[in-house]
Amino acid sequence: MLEGKVALVTGASRGIGREIALTLAGYGATVIVNYNGSREKAQEVVAEIEARGGKAEAVQCSVADFAACGDMITEMLGKYGRIDILVNNAGITKDNLVMKMTEEDFDAVIATNLKGTFNTIKHMYRAFLKQRSGRIINMTSVSGVLGNAGQANYAASKAGVIGLTKTMARELASRNITVNAVAPGFIDTDMTQAMTDTAKEATLAQIPLKRMGQPRDIAEAVAFLASDKASYITGQIISVDGGMAI
């Protein structure tokens, strides 16, 4: 489905990003596994892809650093000649009620989740135009769709990603470049496993399907949007949330 394609997945060393990298590689893409601090885990993802017969490499870069993003993308374009798929998955949380949230925590989440998405798109823009093809898939969240108490910074960043996605879809459509977003709900990852049983029960009560999603659910949606099967889909926010945002 993705044979011959090159994909850059940010924040791909663990959780949903890891599963996206493995899934895209499983469909034939060469995957650039971006990470910020988790070098060992990123190398494990690469090793797993290679063990399955795929191609991948790990590249360190904080997506919040505009210049570093430019250096990473320039290097990868020079090495592979093109990048066909850009998955903006890197993200952080620093949850708190606004009355207790520091300016630094608000800024840090915006810098990684929203500005980081802008940074990679900005540096890939000319290459995509020159190729006259490309797939951009941004990771937003059910929190960006509905809002969530205690996540003002995170919800704002993910709502911003939705606006950025729709705008970029309009800017790039004439060059055969699609831009979509996936909005995960309550997914079984290290982040959700750290929640208390009470918090999990309260969240599950809000999900019509009454269960958590799996990272694979998100990865398959991303793979579909990255493929030719989704060539007439752009500017859309695909909720993979068990019905939370109905």
CORWO-V282812 format. One record per residue. N is the residue number from 1. RES is the residue in three letters. PSI is psi in degrees with one decimal (NA if undefined). Layout:
n:N res:RES psi:PSI
n:N res:RES psi:PSI
This chain:
n:1 res:MET psi:-32.8
n:2 res:LEU psi:23.5
n:3 res:GLU psi:133.8
n:4 res:GLY psi:-3.3
n:5 res:LYS psi:151.8
n:6 res:VAL psi:127.4
n:7 res:ALA psi:135.5
n:8 res:LEU psi:119.4
n:9 res:VAL psi:116.4
n:10 res:THR psi:149.7
n:11 res:GLY psi:45.7
n:12 res:ALA psi:14.9
n:13 res:SER psi:-16.6
n:14 res:ARG psi:172.1
n:15 res:GLY psi:-137.5
n:16 res:ILE psi:-40.7
n:17 res:GLY psi:-40.9
n:18 res:ARG psi:-47.0
n:19 res:GLU psi:-36.9
n:20 res:ILE psi:-45.5
n:21 res:ALA psi:-46.3
n:22 res:LEU psi:-40.5
n:23 res:THR psi:-45.1
n:24 res:LEU psi:-41.4
n:25 res:ALA psi:-37.1
n:26 res:GLY psi:-27.1
n:27 res:TYR psi:5.2
n:28 res:GLY psi:-4.5
n:29 res:ALA psi:147.0
n:30 res:THR psi:127.4
n:31 res:VAL psi:126.8
n:32 res:ILE psi:112.1
n:33 res:VAL psi:97.8
n:34 res:ASN psi:143.6
n:35 res:TYR psi:162.9
n:36 res:ASN psi:-63.6
n:37 res:GLY psi:-14.3
n:38 res:SER psi:67.3
n:39 res:ARG psi:-45.6
n:40 res:GLU psi:-44.1
n:41 res:LYS psi:-36.2
n:42 res:ALA psi:-41.5
n:43 res:GLN psi:-34.0
n:44 res:GLU psi:-38.7
n:45 res:VAL psi:-45.6
n:46 res:VAL psi:-45.4
n:47 res:ALA psi:-39.0
n:48 res:GLU psi:-40.8
n:49 res:ILE psi:-45.8
n:50 res:GLU psi:-35.2
n:51 res:ALA psi:-25.8
n:52 res:ARG psi:4.3
n:53 res:GLY psi:9.0
n:54 res:GLY psi:-178.2
n:55 res:LYS psi:134.6
n:56 res:ALA psi:161.1
n:57 res:GLU psi:152.7
n:58 res:ALA psi:136.4
n:59 res:VAL psi:125.7
n:60 res:GLN psi:135.8
n:61 res:CYS psi:132.5
n:62 res:SER psi:117.9
n:63 res:VAL psi:-17.5
n:64 res:ALA psi:-13.9
n:65 res:ASP psi:106.1
n:66 res:PHE psi:-48.7
n:67 res:ALA psi:-40.2
n:68 res:ALA psi:-37.1
n:69 res:CYS psi:-43.0
n:70 res:GLY psi:-42.9
n:71 res:ASP psi:-43.4
n:72 res:MET psi:-47.6
n:73 res:ILE psi:-39.2
n:74 res:THR psi:-43.3
n:75 res:GLU psi:-44.5
n:76 res:MET psi:-36.9
n:77 res:LEU psi:-38.6
n:78 res:GLY psi:-35.0
n:79 res:LYS psi:-43.8
n:80 res:TYR psi:-13.5
n:81 res:GLY psi:-22.6
n:82 res:ARG psi:159.0
n:83 res:ILE psi:120.8
n:84 res:ASP psi:-29.4
n:85 res:ILE psi:126.4
n:86 res:LEU psi:117.2
n:87 res:VAL psi:111.2
n:88 res:ASN psi:90.1
n:89 res:ASN psi:-22.5
n:90 res:ALA psi:132.3
n:91 res:GLY psi:155.3
n:92 res:ILE psi:162.0
n:93 res:THR psi:145.1
n:94 res:LYS psi:73.8
n:95 res:ASP psi:143.5
n:96 res:ASN psi:158.0
n:97 res:LEU psi:149.4
n:98 res:VAL psi:-37.4
n:99 res:MET psi:-21.6
n:100 res:LYS psi:-8.3
n:101 res:MET psi:133.3
n:102 res:THR psi:158.0
n:103 res:GLU psi:-38.0
n:104 res:GLU psi:-40.5
n:105 res:ASP psi:-36.4
n:106 res:PHE psi:-48.6
n:107 res:ASP psi:-38.9
n:108 res:ALA psi:-42.2
n:109 res:VAL psi:-42.6
n:110 res:ILE psi:-41.0
n:111 res:ALA psi:-40.1
n:112 res:THR psi:-52.1
n:113 res:ASN psi:-41.7
n:114 res:LEU psi:-55.1
n:115 res:LYS psi:-35.9
n:116 res:GLY psi:-37.6
n:117 res:THR psi:-42.8
n:118 res:PHE psi:-43.7
n:119 res:ASN psi:-47.4
n:120 res:THR psi:-40.5
n:121 res:ILE psi:-44.1
n:122 res:LYS psi:-44.8
n:123 res:HIS psi:-18.3
n:124 res:MET psi:-11.5
n:125 res:TYR psi:-55.3
n:126 res:ARG psi:-37.6
n:127 res:ALA psi:-42.1
n:128 res:PHE psi:-42.8
n:129 res:LEU psi:-42.1
n:130 res:LYS psi:-38.8
n:131 res:GLN psi:-25.2
n:132 res:ARG psi:34.7
n:133 res:SER psi:158.2
n:134 res:GLY psi:158.6
n:135 res:ARG psi:124.0
n:136 res:ILE psi:124.5
n:137 res:ILE psi:117.1
n:138 res:ASN psi:142.1
n:139 res:MET psi:114.7
n:140 res:THR psi:-143.4
n:141 res:SER psi:157.2
n:142 res:VAL psi:-27.8
n:143 res:SER psi:-31.5
n:144 res:GLY psi:-21.1
n:145 res:VAL psi:-45.6
n:146 res:LEU psi:-21.7
n:147 res:GLY psi:159.2
n:148 res:ASN psi:122.7
n:149 res:ALA psi:133.8
n:150 res:GLY psi:1.5
n:151 res:GLN psi:41.8
n:152 res:ALA psi:-43.4
n:153 res:ASN psi:-46.2
n:154 res:TYR psi:-47.4
n:155 res:ALA psi:-39.8
n:156 res:ALA psi:-41.6
n:157 res:SER psi:-41.0
n:158 res:LYS psi:-31.4
n:159 res:ALA psi:-37.0
n:160 res:GLY psi:-37.7
n:161 res:VAL psi:-36.2
n:162 res:ILE psi:-46.2
n:163 res:GLY psi:-40.0
n:164 res:LEU psi:-41.3
n:165 res:THR psi:-48.7
n:166 res:LYS psi:-39.0
n:167 res:THR psi:-45.4
n:168 res:MET psi:-33.5
n:169 res:ALA psi:-40.3
n:170 res:ARG psi:-39.4
n:171 res:GLU psi:-33.2
n:172 res:LEU psi:-6.9
n:173 res:ALA psi:-36.4
n:174 res:SER psi:-15.8
n:175 res:ARG psi:18.5
n:176 res:ASN psi:31.3
n:177 res:ILE psi:123.0
n:178 res:THR psi:146.8
n:179 res:VAL psi:116.5
n:180 res:ASN psi:170.3
n:181 res:ALA psi:150.7
n:182 res:VAL psi:132.4
n:183 res:ALA psi:92.4
n:184 res:PRO psi:151.3
n:185 res:GLY psi:-126.8
n:186 res:PHE psi:99.4
n:187 res:ILE psi:140.5
n:188 res:ASP psi:93.9
n:189 res:THR psi:179.2
n:190 res:ASP psi:-35.4
n:191 res:MET psi:-46.3
n:192 res:THR psi:-28.3
n:193 res:GLN psi:-22.2
n:194 res:ALA psi:-8.7
n:195 res:MET psi:153.2
n:196 res:THR psi:158.5
n:197 res:ASP psi:-36.7
n:198 res:THR psi:-43.6
n:199 res:ALA psi:-39.7
n:200 res:LYS psi:-44.2
n:201 res:GLU psi:-39.9
n:202 res:ALA psi:-38.1
n:203 res:THR psi:-44.6
n:204 res:LEU psi:-32.1
n:205 res:ALA psi:-21.2
n:206 res:GLN psi:-4.3
n:207 res:ILE psi:116.2
n:208 res:PRO psi:-36.7
n:209 res:LEU psi:-8.2
n:210 res:LYS psi:33.3
n:211 res:ARG psi:160.6
n:212 res:MET psi:153.5
n:213 res:GLY psi:169.5
n:214 res:GLN psi:152.1
n:215 res:PRO psi:-33.8
n:216 res:ARG psi:-33.0
n:217 res:ASP psi:-40.8
n:218 res:ILE psi:-44.0
n:219 res:ALA psi:-38.8
n:220 res:GLU psi:-35.1
n:221 res:ALA psi:-41.0
n:222 res:VAL psi:-44.7
n:223 res:ALA psi:-40.5
n:224 res:PHE psi:-47.8
n:225 res:LEU psi:-26.5
n:226 res:ALA psi:-13.3
n:227 res:SER psi:170.3
n:228 res:ASP psi:-18.5
n:229 res:LYS psi:-21.8
n:230 res:ALA psi:25.6
n:231 res:SER psi:-17.6
n:232 res:TYR psi:21.0
n:233 res:ILE psi:120.8
n:234 res:THR psi:151.0
n:235 res:GLY psi:18.2
n:236 res:GLN psi:151.1
n:237 res:ILE psi:109.6
n:238 res:ILE psi:110.4
n:239 res:SER psi:124.7
n:240 res:VAL psi:81.0
n:241 res:ASP psi:12.9
n:242 res:GLY psi:13.8
n:243 res:GLY psi:6.6
n:244 res:MET psi:-37.6
n:245 res:ALA psi:16.4
n:246 res:ILE psi:NA
